[in-house]
Amino acid sequence: MILTNTHISTLQSDDSFGLIEHGAIAVRGETIAWVGTAKDIPVKYHDDVAHDLGGRLVTPALIDCHTHVVFGGNRAREFELRLNGASYEDIALAGGGIVSTVTATRVAGEDALLADALTRVDAMIAEGVTLIEVKSGYGLDQDTELKMLRVARAIAKARPIDVRTTFLGAHAVPADYAGRADAYIDEVCIPALRAAYANRLVDAVDGFCEGIAFDPTQIARVFDVAMELGLPVKLHAEQLSNIGGTKLAARYGALSADHVEYATDADAAALAASGTVAVILPGAFYTLREVQAPPIQSFRDHSVVMALATDCNPGSSPLTSPLLAMNMACTLFRMTPLEALLGMTAHAARALGEKNRGRITAGSRADMNVWNAAHPAELSYRIGFNPLHSRIFKGSL
């Protein structure tokens, strides 16, 4: 097919929206074959099925590169407790937080977990998402971690969306291992990772490097196994404090370091040197009412690639709107609309190790969004408004 009567934000580079007025896009199978102005359409595409887009804006489809959409229960009560003065750390140390979701996830069946996850995924699809990352980490035992990863894989069979799965066994220390984090890593986390790999359920490995979770030495043991298995790594780093997670991620050549509110200028330099993406997660910052913003200007100064994601999860970011995440990134962190769109497209793809997504160029995957908008800045500007007209997934409108 060929898409005509449109203006296009190609994002061919990181320097501009790459706007083409009066543009056209030729699609062959699942791939973009050509993009340019309508008057320059090559003769070989003249007989293609044409779709007149009515002058609408086309951008790359959105990518959510950090989610926890598979989980049981909810944590609305903890939201109330935080509003009454309890901190995230207070709740976690009292047996709430991640551990409370673990209890609900362990007892839930796969069908129930999938049904609940699809309600969240449907909201993302409705705003133009075509690829999501889904983490485990609410099992903290081998059976439930594998169950979560199976459900994550099932999402792509139930909906027109691609899924990348991430093993997050090092997410929290379960109650039965309280005070024995090293034993949990050795006896549960690493064996579960090996089992997930053996069952072809995992695409990457993550960890929560924080004072209330695991220290860099413990995470490094998990990462060593990931390296042995040939799996890329990423890391929740410097969300609530700085204990060296960002530098650890850089040392292992991680795909991404996520949250990074407490990252320093030296951390930014380390990320730049390793090519690790900084994933910005304004939903958690907003929900937890944090005051330490990520060092956006330092990332700019060091040319660190910045991605953006919802961090959809039941506790710290019950957010399923990538468009709202873009607005939050601009409003709370002073990211520009261009940075926000790149963060939800090309840079999000890079954070997942995807090389042919997130830009409208010949040879790229034909995942695109058609918007009822005149300029791509509108996608970050509006609050609670969805201008999506249609979505193109694997070359199909």
N, C-alpha and C positions, 0 to 999 in steps of 0.2 A: 504494500500500500504506500501511498504518498500523502502526507499531511500538508495541507495548503491553507492559505489565508490565516496566517498566524504570525505572532512575533515571538521570538525564541530567546531564552536565556541559556546559552550553551554551557557556560562555566568552563570554557576551554582552558582557561588559566585561572590562577588565584587572584589576579589583579583587577578583574572587572566581572560584571554579570555576563559579558560576552553577548550583548544584545544584537539580534538580527531582526530588523523591521521587515515586514512583508516577506516572511520566510517560508521555507518548505523543508520537509524532512522525508527522505525515502527510507523505507524499512524493508529489509529482506529477512524473512524468518524472524529470529529473535534478536537481530542485529541492526543497528543503524547503518545504512549503506551510504547515505549522503546527506549533507545539510548545507543550506545556503539560501540565497534570495530566490523568490519565486521566478523571477525573470531568467535565472540561470539554471533552471532545472534541466539536467542532461536529457537528451532525446530518448535514451534507453528507459527512462522512467515515465515517459509520456502516456503509456498505455496502462500504467498501474491504476488500481482502484484508488480514487482520490477521496479524501475526507476533508471537506471544508470546515475549518474550526472557527469560523465566524469572527476572525480577528482576535481570538483569545491568546493568552500567554501560555507558552509551553516551557517547562523546566524539566530537569532530571527528576525522576521520582524520588521520594524521600526514603531515607534509610535510618532505622533506629538501632544504633550500634551498642546499646547497653540497656537491657531490660531483664526483669525478673517476673515475667507475666504468668509463669506457672507456680501457683501456690494455693494452699488451703486457707479458708477463713478470711478474716480481715482484722485490722487493728484500730478500728475507730475509737475504742475505749482509750487506747494509749494516746491518740490524738487529743482527746479530752484531758488526759492527765498532764500532757505537756503544756496545754493552755492554762493549767492550774499550777504550773511551776516546776514540774518534774523535768529533768534533762533527759536527753537520749541515753546518756551513760547511766543515769539513775534507774531508768526503766530496764535497761539491759542487765545491769547488775542485780536487779530484783527478780530476774527470771522472765522478764517480758522481752520486747524487741524480737530479734530474729528467732530466739528460742521458742517463743510462743507460737510463731508461724510454723515452726518445725513440728510441734505437736499436732496442729491441724492438718498439715500436709502428710504426715505419716499415716493418719487414719483414713485419709480420702482415697477413694478408688481412682484408677486412671481415667475412667469415663467422666467422673465428676470433675476431676482436675482439668481435663480437656474442655469440657463444656464451659467452665468458668473462664479458662484462659481465652477461649474464642470470643467471649463477650468483650474482652479487652483488645484482642487483636482486631476484631471487627471495627472498633473505634479508630484504630490506627490506619487500617485499610481505607476507611472512609475519608481520611485526611491525606491520602496519597502515598502511604508507605507500601513498598514492595519487597523489602528485605528487613528482617529483624534478627537481632541476636537474642538468645534466650539462655539464661543461666540456671544451673541447679543451685544447691546450697541451702534448701529448706528441708533437707532430709537428714543430713549429718549421720546417716548410717548407709551402708552400701545399697540395701534394697530400695530405699526411698530415693537416694540420689539417682540410681538407674531408672526408677519409675519416672522421675521428673524429666529426665533426658528423653525417655521414650515418648512421653506426652509432648515434649517440645518438637520432636521429629514429626509427630502426628499432626501438628498444626499445619505443616506444609501440604499434607495430604487432604486436609479438610477445607483449606482456603487457598485462593490464588495469591500466595505470598511465599517467599523463600525464607528459610530459617537456618541460622548458624547456631550450633549449640556449644555452650561453654560449661566445663566442669568447674564448680565452685565449692568443692568439698571443704576447703579451708575458709569457711564463711563465719563460723562461730564455734565455740567450744560447747558441745551439748552438756546437759546437766549431769549425766552419768560420768563425764570426764572432767568435771569442775576441778580446777587446779592442776590438771594433768594434760595440758595442751600438747606437749611433746608426744605423749602416749597416744593421744587422739590422731595426730598426724601419722604416726607409724602404724597404728593398729587399724584405723578406719579410713582415713583420707587417702593415703597412698594406695592401699589395696582396692578401694572403690574406684580410684582413677584408672588403675590397671584393668579393672573389670569393665569400666565404661569404654576404654580403648579397645579391648578385646571384642566387645559387642558392637563396635563401630557407632557409638553413640555420641562421640565428642569431637569437636572441631578445634577447640582451644581450651586453655586452662587459666583460671583466675584465682585470686585469693584476696582476703580482706586483711590488709596490713595496717593494724591500728592497735592502740593500747587495750581496747576491749575485745580484741580478737587474737591476731597472731603477729609475732615480731618478724623482722626481716630474715633472721636465721631460720625460723620455722618455715616461712614461705619459700625460702631458697631450697629447702629439701624437697618441697613439692615441685618446684620449677626444675630441679635436677631430673626428676622422673619424667616431667613433660619433655625436656630436651632429649632424654634417652628414647622416648617414644616418637620423637619427631613432631611434637605438637607445639604450636605457637603459644605464647603466654601473654597475659595482660594482668592488670592489678588495680584493685581499689587502693588508692594511695593518698595519704595526706588529706583525708577528709576532715578529721576532728583534731588532728595534731600533726606534728612532723616527727616521724620516727625512722625516716630513711627509706620509705617505700618507693619513692620516685626514683631515687638513685639505684635501688635494687632493680626496678623495672628496666631502667636504662642499661644496667649492666648485663641483663639477660636479653637485650634487644627486643623487648616486649612490643607487641603491636600497639598497646596503649597503656597509659596510666590515667585512671579515671577518678573524678572528683577534684583532687589536687588544690583544694582551697588553701592549704597551708604550705604549698610548694614555695621554694625560695628562688632567687635569681640563679643560684648555683644549680638548683634542680632543673630549671628551664634550660640552662646550658647543657646539662646532661641529657635531657630529652632531645634537644636539637642534635647533639652529637650522635645519638643512637638512632635517630629517625623515628622515635617513639611518638605516637600521637597523644596529645592531651585531650581527654574527653571531658567536656564541661557539662555538668549536671545541675542546672538551676532548680529543678523540681525539688531535690532534696534540700538545697540551700533555703528555698522558700518555705517548705513544709516544716523544717526544723528551726526556722527563724534564726539562722546562723548570721553572724556578722562579719566573718572573715571571708572575703570574696577571693576567688582564684586570681592569680597575678596575670591578668590578661595582657597588660602592657609589657611585662617581662617576656611573656610568650611571643608577643609581636617582635620585640627587640631581638630575640634570639631565633626568629623565624621558625618557631615551633608550630607544627600543624595542629589546628584545633578542631576537633569534632564536637558534636552536640547530640544529646540523647535525652529521652524522657526519664530513664532510670525507673521505669514503672515497677513499683513494688508495694507491698501492703503497709509498710511502716513509714518510711521516710520520704517516699515520693509516689503517692497513689495517682499518678499522672499518666493518661493515655493519649494526650494531645501533643503531637510533635509541633504543631503550629503555635500552641501556647508556650512550649519550651523555647521556641525561637523568639517569641516576644519577651519571655522572661530573661533570656540571655542578653537581649538588647537593653532592656529596661534595668535589670538588676546589675549586670556586669559591664554595660556599655559596649558590648560587641556591636558591630555594625550589621545592618541587614545582609550585606554581602557575606560577612563572616558567618552569620547564622545560617544562611542558605547553603554555603559551602560545608558548614558543619553538619548539616543534615543530608548531605548528598555525597560529593566527592571525598570529603575528609572522613565522613562516617564509613564510606566504603574502604578507605585506607586503614581505618581502625579495625576492620574485619579482615584485612588482607585481600580484599577484592580489587583487582586492578582494572577491570573493564566496565565499571559502573560509576554512576554519579556525575557523568558529563555527557553532553550531547555532541558527540563527535563520531565520524565514520569509524566503524569497528567496535564501538561501545555497545553494551547490552541495551536493547530497545525497551527500557523501563522509563517512562516519562509521565508527567502530569499535565493535564490541560486545566487551566485556571480561569475563572471569571475575574480576571484582573488585568490591569493595563501595564503594571510594572512589578518586578519581583520584590521590591521593598514592601509592597502591600502584604506579603505573606507574614512578615514580622510585625507590621504596624497594627493590624487589627487584633482585638482581644475577644475571644469567644465567638469568632466568626469563621466559617469554613467556606472558602470560595472554590473548592474543587468542583470542576465540571465533569471530568472523566479521567480515567487512569489507563495507561498503556503498560501492560505487563507481559513480558516475553514477546513483544511485538504485536500483541492483540489489544485492540481498542475496546 
